[in-house]
Structure formats: structure tokens, C-alpha cells
């Protein structure tokens, strides 16, 4: 994997803080706008919903208040690399 130096630094910081939810939250608040932070969280939920396959793309978009284009983009990413998407979802805690 060819990751540029600044990407590697970001991954190192995230990994070093991963065991403490408060530090991770503080890092994301520092680096991201509220809209960006929320957008990342919604994309993870889109990923989970698409992989579960219980809802249509339109239903997911309506429930999460995102565009159908965003859901479709995530669906296309899953089609491109389903194994990676499944691994990401396996790391996520069960939905409450």
C-alpha cells in the first residue's frame, strides 16, 4: 500500500488514540467540522445498512437524511471491494 507520509502520520495518531474514545472524539472535533464528522459517521451507517441488505438505497437515504447519490456511491465502493467493506463492518460494534 502506497500511503503518503501525511496519511501515514494521521493513521499513526488515530491508532495511538484508538483505545480511548474521549481522545478519539477530541481528535475528530479538532480536525473535522461538525458536518464532516457527521458525514463520516453517516457513511459508516450507510455501509452497514447496504451490507445488511434489509433496506433499499432510497430507504437508507431517507432514514439517514443523505442523498441517494451518496448511498449509490457507497454501494459502488462495496461492489469494487466487498472484502474490505465487510472487514470494516466486522470492526464496528453492533447497532443499538
MMTF fields as JSON, N, C-alpha, C and O atoms, coordinates in Angstrom:
{
  "mmtfVersion": "1.0.0",
  "mmtfProducer": "UNKNOWN",
  "numBonds": 383,
  "numAtoms": 384,
  "numGroups": 96,
  "numChains": 1,
  "numModels": 1,
  "chainsPerModel": [1],
  "groupsPerChain": [96],
  "chainIdList": ["A"],
  "bondAtomList": [4, 2, 8, 6, 12, 10, 16, 14, 20, 18, 24, 22, 28, 26, 32, 30, 36, 34, 40, 38, 44, 42, 48, 46, 52, 50, 56, 54, 60, 58, 64, 62, 68, 66, 72, 70, 76, 74, 80, 78, 84, 82, 88, 86, 92, 90, 96, 94, 100, 98, 104, 102, 108, 106, 112, 110, 116, 114, 120, 118, 124, 122, 128, 126, 132, 130, 136, 134, 140, 138, 144, 142, 148, 146, 152, 150, 156, 154, 160, 158, 164, 162, 168, 166, 172, 170, 176, 174, 180, 178, 184, 182, 188, 186, 192, 190, 196, 194, 200, 198, 204, 202, 208, 206, 212, 210, 216, 214, 220, 218, 224, 222, 228, 226, 232, 230, 236, 234, 240, 238, 244, 242, 248, 246, 252, 250, 256, 254, 260, 258, 264, 262, 268, 266, 272, 270, 276, 274, 280, 278, 284, 282, 288, 286, 292, 290, 296, 294, 300, 298, 304, 302, 308, 306, 312, 310, 316, 314, 320, 318, 324, 322, 328, 326, 332, 330, 336, 334, 340, 338, 344, 342, 348, 346, 352, 350, 356, 354, 360, 358, 364, 362, 368, 366, 372, 370, 376, 374, 380, 378],
  "bondOrderList": [1, 1, 1, 1, 1, 1, 1, 1, 1, 1, 1, 1, 1, 1, 1, 1, 1, 1, 1, 1, 1, 1, 1, 1, 1, 1, 1, 1, 1, 1, 1, 1, 1, 1, 1, 1, 1, 1, 1, 1, 1, 1, 1, 1, 1, 1, 1, 1, 1, 1, 1, 1, 1, 1, 1, 1, 1, 1, 1, 1, 1, 1, 1, 1, 1, 1, 1, 1, 1, 1, 1, 1, 1, 1, 1, 1, 1, 1, 1, 1, 1, 1, 1, 1, 1, 1, 1, 1, 1, 1, 1, 1, 1, 1, 1],
  "groupList": [{"groupName": "UNK", "atomNameList": ["N", "CA", "C", "O"], "elementList": ["N", "C", "C", "O"], "formalChargeList": [0, 0, 0, 0], "bondAtomList": [1, 0, 2, 1, 3, 2], "bondOrderList": [1, 1, 2], "singleLetterCode": "X", "chemCompType": "L-PEPTIDE LINKING"}],
  "groupTypeList": [0, 0, 0, 0, 0, 0, 0, 0, 0, 0, 0, 0, 0, 0, 0, 0, 0, 0, 0, 0, 0, 0, 0, 0, 0, 0, 0, 0, 0, 0, 0, 0, 0, 0, 0, 0, 0, 0, 0, 0, 0, 0, 0, 0, 0, 0, 0, 0, 0, 0, 0, 0, 0, 0, 0, 0, 0, 0, 0, 0, 0, 0, 0, 0, 0, 0, 0, 0, 0, 0, 0, 0, 0, 0, 0, 0, 0, 0, 0, 0, 0, 0, 0, 0, 0, 0, 0, 0, 0, 0, 0, 0, 0, 0, 0, 0],
  "groupIdList": [1, 2, 3, 4, 5, 6, 7, 8, 9, 10, 11, 12, 13, 14, 15, 16, 17, 18, 19, 20, 21, 22, 23, 24, 25, 26, 27, 28, 29, 30, 31, 32, 33, 34, 35, 36, 37, 38, 39, 40, 41, 42, 43, 44, 45, 46, 47, 48, 49, 50, 51, 52, 53, 54, 55, 56, 57, 58, 59, 60, 61, 62, 63, 64, 65, 66, 67, 68, 69, 70, 71, 72, 73, 74, 75, 76, 77, 78, 79, 80, 81, 82, 83, 84, 85, 86, 87, 88, 89, 90, 91, 92, 93, 94, 95, 96],
  "secStructList": [7, 7, 7, 7, 2, 2, 2, 2, 2, 2, 2, 2, 2, 2, 2, 2, 2, 6, 6, 7, 2, 2, 2, 2, 2, 2, 2, 2, 2, 2, 2, 1, 7, 2, 2, 2, 2, 2, 2, 2, 2, 2, 2, 2, 2, 2, 2, 2, 2, 2, 2, 2, 6, 7, 1, 7, 2, 2, 2, 2, 2, 2, 2, 2, 6, 7, 7, 2, 2, 2, 2, 2, 2, 2, 2, 2, 2, 2, 2, 2, 7, 2, 2, 2, 2, 2, 2, 2, 2, 2, 2, 1, 7, 7, 7, 7],
  "xCoordList": [0.847, 0.0, 0.895, 1.793, 0.646, 1.447, 0.699, -0.163, 1.039, 0.396, 1.399, 2.536, 0.97, 1.856, 2.166, 1.427, 3.262, 3.749, 2.687, 2.504, 1.987, 0.995, -0.192, -0.807, -0.522, -1.569, -1.097, -1.857, 0.152, 0.728, 0.719, 0.435, 1.028, 1.011, -0.388, -0.566, -1.373, -2.761, -3.141, -3.712, -2.827, -3.15, -2.44, -3.016, -1.208, -0.471, -1.124, -1.23, -1.563, -2.215, -3.534, -3.825, -4.315, -5.597, -5.372, -6.069, -4.412, -4.13, -3.687, -4.085, -2.871, -2.374, -3.481, -3.369, -4.543, -5.644, -6.841, -7.818, -6.781, -7.943, -8.51, -9.701, -7.686, -8.177, -8.946, -9.55, -8.932, -9.635, -10.623, -10.23, -11.898, -12.947, -12.934, -13.215, -12.609, -12.587, -11.515, -11.759, -10.331, -9.263, -9.614, -9.344, -10.222, -10.629, -11.649, -11.548, -12.624, -13.638, -12.984, -13.322, -12.055, -11.351, -10.557, -10.538, -9.903, -9.136, -10.048, -9.747, -11.159, -12.075, -12.678, -12.851, -12.999, -13.524, -12.487, -12.829, -11.233, -10.155, -9.923, -9.695, -9.982, -9.624, -10.78, -10.572, -12.002, -13.143, -14.189, -14.336, -14.908, -16.071, -17.168, -17.077, -18.189, -19.308, -19.932, -20.301, -20.043, -20.65, -19.792, -20.33, -18.467, -17.58, -17.63, -17.682, -17.613, -17.665, -18.96, -18.946, -20.064, -21.356, -21.405, -21.972, -20.812, -20.802, -20.072, -20.515, -18.961, -18.213, -19.044, -19.111, -19.668, -20.497, -21.666, -21.998, -22.28, -23.402, -22.932, -23.635, -21.757, -21.24, -20.977, -21.2, -20.506, -20.333, -21.673, -21.776, -22.699, -24.029, -24.579, -25.246, -24.313, -24.717, -24.047, -24.697, -22.761, -22.009, -22.634, -22.856, -22.911, -23.525, -24.887, -25.167, -25.721, -27.074, -27.023, -27.799, -26.119, -26.012, -25.565, -26.082, -24.613, -24.129, -25.176, -25.24, -25.994, -27.071, -28.134, -28.723, -28.367, -29.273, -30.75, -31.536, -31.151, -32.563, -33.353, -34.583, -32.65, -33.322, -32.895, -31.795, -33.776, -33.425, -32.507, -32.425, -31.833, -30.984, -31.805, -31.346, -33.003, -33.884, -34.251, -34.248, -34.564, -34.929, -33.746, -33.908, -32.567, -31.358, -31.138, -30.868, -31.252, -31.05, -32.05, -31.678, -33.305, -34.345, -34.091, -34.191, -33.761, -33.549, -32.357, -32.395, -31.296, -30.076, -29.971, -28.992, -30.983, -31.009, -29.774, -29.094, -29.516, -28.436, -29.03, -30.158, -28.272, -28.763, -28.658, -27.827, -29.509, -29.44, -28.083, -27.537, -27.541, -26.226, -25.14, -24.237, -25.221, -24.242, -24.352, -23.338, -25.563, -25.77, -25.289, -24.639, -25.608, -25.173, -23.655, -23.08, -23.007, -21.539, -20.96, -19.994, -21.552, -21.087, -21.358, -20.526, -22.494, -22.817, -21.803, -21.382, -21.415, -20.413, -19.052, -18.312, -18.714, -17.455, -17.464, -16.454, -18.605, -18.72, -18.547, -17.845, -19.182, -19.053, -17.598, -17.15, -16.865, -15.46, -14.576, -13.632, -14.872, -14.026, -14.873, -14.794, -15.685, -16.588, -15.871, -16.383, -14.719, -13.984, -13.548, -13.673, -13.04, -12.609, -13.804, -13.711, -14.909, -16.118, -16.581, -16.936, -16.577, -17.004, -16.081, -16.55, -14.787, -13.831, -14.076, -13.972, -14.397, -14.667, -15.901, -15.898, -16.934, -18.177, -17.966, -18.563, -17.14, -16.86, -16.221, -16.372, -15.512, -14.85, -15.812, -15.502, -16.986, -17.945, -18.747, -19.074, -19.064, -19.926, -21.332, -21.74, -22.067, -23.451, -24.284, -24.054, -25.235, -26.112, -27.084, -27.625, -27.298, -28.237, -29.645, -30.553],
  "yCoordList": [-1.175, 0.0, 1.243, 1.371, 2.138, 3.342, 4.515, 5.133, 4.804, 5.888, 7.018, 6.804, 8.202, 9.352, 9.586, 9.146, 10.282, 10.498, 11.107, 10.635, 12.136, 12.783, 11.862, 11.952, 10.989, 9.998, 9.013, 8.629, 8.616, 7.693, 8.317, 7.636, 9.602, 10.283, 10.307, 10.068, 10.594, 10.589, 9.206, 9.085, 8.174, 6.813, 6.462, 5.794, 6.904, 6.646, 7.33, 6.736, 8.572, 9.295, 8.616, 8.408, 8.279, 7.624, 6.292, 5.978, 5.518, 4.226, 4.398, 3.617, 5.406, 5.604, 6.038, 5.822, 6.644, 7.119, 6.184, 6.426, 5.133, 4.283, 3.637, 3.329, 3.43, 2.736, 3.648, 3.167, 4.95, 5.88, 6.715, 7.604, 6.42, 7.083, 8.602, 9.341, 9.07, 10.525, 11.208, 12.275, 10.605, 11.187, 11.168, 12.125, 10.067, 9.986, 11.068, 11.742, 11.234, 12.268, 13.652, 14.471, 13.901, 15.193, 15.4, 16.5, 14.345, 14.445, 14.796, 15.698, 14.086, 14.354, 15.746, 16.415, 16.188, 17.557, 18.598, 19.655, 18.299, 19.222, 19.276, 20.349, 18.129, 18.044, 18.263, 18.704, 17.96, 17.971, 18.988, 19.294, 19.503, 20.311, 19.36, 18.15, 19.898, 19.064, 18.322, 17.153, 19.015, 18.419, 17.272, 16.239, 17.436, 16.374, 15.161, 14.018, 15.426, 14.361, 13.566, 12.335, 14.274, 13.635, 12.867, 11.777, 13.437, 12.777, 11.442, 10.477, 11.38, 10.13, 9.094, 7.931, 9.521, 8.602, 8.075, 6.892, 8.941, 8.514, 7.541, 6.58, 7.778, 6.866, 5.475, 4.472, 5.412, 4.104, 3.395, 2.189, 4.153, 3.553, 3.144, 2.116, 3.928, 3.549, 2.233, 1.331, 2.124, 0.913, -0.296, -1.338, -0.133, -1.225, -1.603, -2.781, -0.604, -0.864, -1.558, -2.477, -1.121, -1.749, -3.202, -4.073, -3.456, -4.824, -5.736, -6.925, -5.184, -5.982, -6.324, -7.405, -5.37, -5.622, -5.659, -6.191, -5.111, -5.134, -3.935, -3.932, -2.922, -1.687, -1.326, -1.662, -0.645, -0.131, 1.085, 1.675, 1.439, 2.629, 3.876, 4.745, 3.966, 5.119, 5.174, 6.253, 4.044, 3.993, 4.402, 5.15, 3.915, 4.293, 5.794, 6.451, 6.334, 7.774, 8.583, 9.563, 8.18, 8.893, 8.807, 9.809, 7.607, 7.41, 8.203, 8.735, 8.281, 8.957, 10.405, 11.093, 10.859, 12.248, 12.561, 13.569, 11.659, 11.855, 11.695, 11.227, 12.081, 11.936, 10.481, 9.717, 10.126, 8.79, 8.623, 7.52, 9.704, 9.644, 9.211, 8.458, 9.683, 9.284, 7.793, 7.102, 7.299, 5.872, 5.055, 4.023, 5.515, 4.821, 4.788, 3.773, 5.89, 5.95, 4.906, 4.223, 4.78, 3.779, 2.367, 1.475, 2.158, 0.845, 0.465, -0.689, 1.438, 1.18, 0.868, 0.041, 1.514, 1.224, -0.214, -0.914, -0.641, -2.01, -2.999, -4.0, -2.724, -3.606, -3.719, -4.783, -2.604, -2.575, -3.396, -4.041, -3.379, -4.079, -4.609, -4.088, -5.645, -6.149, -6.716, -6.611, -7.303, -7.877, -6.794, -6.958, -5.698, -4.597, -4.004, -3.705, -3.831, -3.287, -4.209, -3.74, -5.501, -6.461, -6.422, -6.529, -6.27, -6.199, -4.957, -5.009, -3.86, -2.618, -2.809, -2.431, -3.381, -3.583, -4.546, -4.367, -5.55, -6.506, -5.824, -6.293, -4.728, -3.99, -3.073, -2.595, -2.827, -1.914, -2.637, -3.814, -1.945, -2.561, -2.753, -2.082, -3.679, -3.938, -2.67, -1.888, -2.479, -1.308, -1.443, -2.521, -0.354, -0.358, -0.19, -0.172],
  "zCoordList": [0.0, 0.0, 0.0, 0.833, -0.925, -1.043, -0.397, -1.021, 0.847, 1.587, 1.743, 2.162, 1.407, 1.557, 3.027, 3.908, 3.28, 4.637, 5.543, 6.665, 5.094, 5.962, 6.23, 7.293, 5.299, 5.556, 6.621, 7.511, 6.518, 7.491, 8.891, 9.876, 8.972, 10.269, 10.864, 12.059, 10.037, 10.511, 11.036, 12.12, 10.273, 10.712, 12.018, 12.876, 12.172, 13.416, 14.609, 15.683, 14.433, 15.526, 15.891, 17.068, 14.893, 15.151, 15.865, 16.829, 15.4, 16.031, 17.479, 18.343, 17.752, 19.114, 20.071, 21.278, 19.555, 20.39, 20.382, 21.092, 19.6, 19.363, 20.621, 20.673, 21.623, 22.813, 23.768, 24.726, 23.52, 24.402, 23.594, 22.839, 23.76, 22.985, 23.163, 22.219, 24.375, 24.618, 23.772, 23.209, 23.679, 22.873, 21.395, 20.67, 20.955, 19.553, 19.237, 18.212, 20.108, 19.905, 19.85, 18.996, 20.76, 20.774, 19.492, 18.94, 19.017, 17.773, 16.611, 15.828, 16.499, 15.395, 15.489, 14.47, 16.69, 16.857, 16.46, 15.93, 16.715, 16.375, 14.864, 14.304, 14.217, 12.804, 11.844, 10.714, 12.283, 11.378, 11.803, 12.987, 10.827, 11.155, 11.646, 11.438, 12.287, 12.73, 11.545, 11.654, 10.424, 9.23, 8.697, 8.296, 8.686, 8.223, 9.154, 8.701, 10.447, 11.456, 11.297, 11.293, 11.168, 10.982, 9.663, 9.594, 8.624, 7.312, 7.341, 6.718, 8.057, 8.181, 8.935, 8.536, 10.015, 10.798, 9.963, 10.034, 9.184, 8.339, 7.261, 6.948, 6.695, 5.67, 6.241, 5.563, 7.479, 8.109, 8.26, 8.033, 8.645, 8.785, 7.423, 7.313, 6.393, 5.037, 4.659, 4.131, 4.927, 4.628, 5.322, 4.707, 6.612, 7.378, 6.777, 6.557, 6.515, 6.004, 4.638, 4.376, 3.785, 2.468, 2.581, 1.882, 3.457, 3.611, 4.253, 3.941, 5.146, 5.735, 4.697, 4.718, 3.782, 2.672, 3.001, 2.217, 4.139, 4.538, 4.028, 4.075, 3.545, 3.12, 1.7, 1.262, 1.002, -0.318, -0.153, 0.924, -1.224, -1.183, -0.857, -0.116, -1.402, -1.138, 0.343, 0.935, 0.941, 2.36, 3.229, 4.193, 2.892, 3.639, 3.547, 4.552, 2.343, 2.134, 2.953, 3.6, 2.928, 3.683, 5.184, 5.892, 5.67, 7.11, 7.631, 8.741, 6.825, 7.276, 6.802, 7.093, 6.072, 5.581, 4.732, 4.925, 3.788, 2.826, 1.433, 1.279, 0.435, -0.931, -1.387, -0.897, -2.322, -2.917, -3.601, -3.631, -4.148, -4.799, -3.817, -4.183, -2.574, -1.559, -1.277, -1.174, -1.152, -0.896, -2.103, -1.938, -3.296, -4.508, -4.611, -5.003, -4.262, -4.285, -3.34, -3.68, -2.145, -1.182, -1.719, -1.547, -2.356, -2.927, -4.001, -4.088, -4.814, -5.849, -5.239, -5.772, -4.137, -3.455, -2.924, -2.994, -2.397, -1.905, -3.057, -2.916, -4.191, -5.355, -5.802, -6.23, -5.698, -6.12, -5.187, -5.642, -3.88, -2.909, -1.749, -0.636, -2.006, -0.973, 0.252, 1.367, 0.066, 1.206, 2.185, 3.399, 1.658, 2.534, 3.266, 4.457, 2.582, 3.219, 4.346, 5.427, 4.097, 5.125, 6.336, 7.469, 6.117, 7.233, 8.086, 9.311, 7.446, 8.185, 9.058, 10.23, 8.506, 9.254, 10.413, 11.475, 10.233, 11.314, 12.515, 13.643, 12.292, 13.372, 14.119, 15.21, 13.524, 14.125, 15.213, 15.06, 16.305, 17.317, 16.771, 15.823, 17.378, 16.968, 17.144, 18.067, 16.267, 16.319, 17.485, 17.734, 18.188, 19.329, 18.89, 19.721]
}
